[in-house]
Amino acid sequence: MVEILILWQLCQSIGNIAREKGRSATGYQFLLVAMWFGMEFLGGVVGLIATNQNGYAYLLALAGAVGGAIIAFVIAKSRPTALSSGPRGFAVQQNSGVYNPQPPQ
C-alpha cells in the first residue's frame, strides 16, 4: 500500500515537471508507472536467480523500482520545453492591406 502512495506522489511530481515544459503529463506518468513495475519485476527476477533467497530478491526488486523511477525522471527533465506559441509551418509575410496587382505585359 505504501508503494502505491509513493508512486501516486511521484506521478504528481513528474506531471508537474511535464506541465512546466508545456507537455502533456499523461505520457510521462504512464512512463513512470511502466518503468516502476517493469524494473521492479526485472530486479526481483534477477535477485531471485542470483541469490535464491526471497528477502534479497525483494530488496533488489525495490532497487529496480527506484531505478526505473529515476530513469523516468531523467527522461522527463531532459526533454526540451515545447513550443506553446509562435510560428509554426510556413512563414507568413504581413501585407500592408493594399491590393496592387501588376498588369500583365
C-alpha positions in Angstrom: 0.0 0.0 0.0 2.8 2.4 0.8 4.4 1.7 -2.6 1.2 2.8 -4.3 1.1 6.0 -2.3 4.7 6.7 -3.2 4.0 6.0 -6.8 1.0 8.4 -6.7 3.2 11.2 -5.3 5.9 10.5 -7.9 3.2 10.7 -10.7 2.1 14.1 -9.5 5.7 15.3 -9.4 6.6 14.1 -12.9 3.3 15.5 -14.1 4.3 18.9 -12.8 7.6 18.7 -14.5 6.0 17.9 -17.8 3.4 20.7 -17.5 6.2 23.2 -16.7 7.8 22.2 -20.0 4.5 22.7 -21.9 3.9 19.0 -22.4 1.2 16.5 -21.6 1.6 14.9 -18.2 -0.2 11.6 -19.1 2.6 10.1 -21.2 5.3 10.8 -18.6 3.1 9.4 -15.8 2.5 6.3 -17.8 6.2 6.0 -18.5 6.9 6.3 -14.7 4.4 3.6 -13.8 5.6 1.3 -16.6 9.3 1.8 -15.6 8.5 1.3 -12.0 6.7 -2.0 -12.3 8.9 -3.3 -15.2 12.2 -2.6 -13.4 10.7 -3.9 -10.2 9.8 -7.2 -11.9 13.2 -7.4 -13.6 15.0 -6.7 -10.3 13.0 -9.3 -8.5 13.8 -12.0 -11.1 17.5 -11.1 -11.2 17.6 -11.1 -7.4 15.8 -14.5 -7.2 18.1 -16.0 -9.8 21.3 -14.5 -8.3 20.6 -15.2 -4.6 17.9 -17.8 -4.5 16.5 -16.0 -1.3 13.2 -14.2 -1.2 14.5 -11.4 1.1 17.3 -10.4 -1.2 15.1 -10.7 -4.2 12.6 -8.3 -2.7 15.3 -5.8 -1.9 16.6 -6.0 -5.5 13.0 -5.6 -6.8 12.6 -2.4 -4.8 16.0 -1.2 -6.0 14.8 -1.9 -9.6 11.6 0.1 -8.9 13.6 3.1 -7.7 16.0 2.8 -10.6 13.0 2.8 -13.0 11.6 5.9 -11.4 15.0 7.7 -11.6 15.2 6.8 -15.3 11.7 8.2 -15.9 12.5 11.4 -14.1 15.8 11.8 -16.0 13.8 11.4 -19.3 11.2 13.9 -18.3 13.7 16.5 -17.1 15.9 16.1 -20.2 13.1 16.8 -22.7 13.2 20.4 -24.1 10.4 22.8 -23.5 7.7 22.5 -26.1 6.7 25.5 -28.2 3.4 26.6 -26.9 3.1 29.6 -29.2 4.9 31.2 -32.0 5.4 30.5 -35.7 4.6 27.0 -37.0 4.7 25.8 -40.5 5.5 28.2 -43.3 6.5 31.8 -42.7 3.7 34.3 -43.3 4.6 37.8 -44.6 2.5 40.7 -43.4 0.5 42.6 -46.0 0.1 46.3 -46.0 -3.6 45.9 -46.8 -3.3 47.5 -50.3 -4.0 45.3 -53.2 -1.7 46.3 -56.0 -1.7 43.8 -58.8 0.9 44.1 -61.6 -0.7 44.3 -65.0 0.4 41.6 -67.4 2.9 42.7 -70.0 
